[in-house]
Amino acid sequence: MTSETAGAHPANMAEAFVGTWNLKTSENFDEYMKDLGVGFATRKVALVTKPTTIIEVDGDKVTVKTQSTLKNTELSFKLGEEFDETTADDRKVKSVITIVEGKMVHVQKWDGKETSLVREVNGNCLLLVSTSNHQVHIYTSLFFVVFELFVFLTQTLQIGDTVCTRHYEKA
């Protein structure tokens, strides 16, 4: 636990992430899904789907819901405790979500692979960086976009050399 989080209840640290986010644009998502092994038909439907992500906190339980016309997912967890997750693309993974230096870090592991999704709140902006790499050496930069008084969440997904950027607007 860092000095920033010492003495703070873990779920209270997640309060900064509470909100509703709607996907507005997506770049290179098909290549990212292809590299993950997602099938052709599912990729084509996912490309036209505009999901909403909702983050809620109730006591020591954090819930992350992703809702779309393709598929809805819901994760309820306690920070720092490993849990079984079935991803939107039906991967069976072991996940753990923690708060590290003010960022919500979600790590998924399966079949010797690892994916990391990092959410960061900066003022009223929620930044989401999602990376995946078969070699498990992962690093991406965080950034956000504020355009015409709208607040955007930017999600960057990476597997190998393939990078996808998705922009979400706060509801």
Order of alpha helices (4+ residues) and beta strands (2+ residues): alpha-beta-alpha-alpha-beta-beta-beta-beta-beta-beta-beta-beta-beta-beta-beta
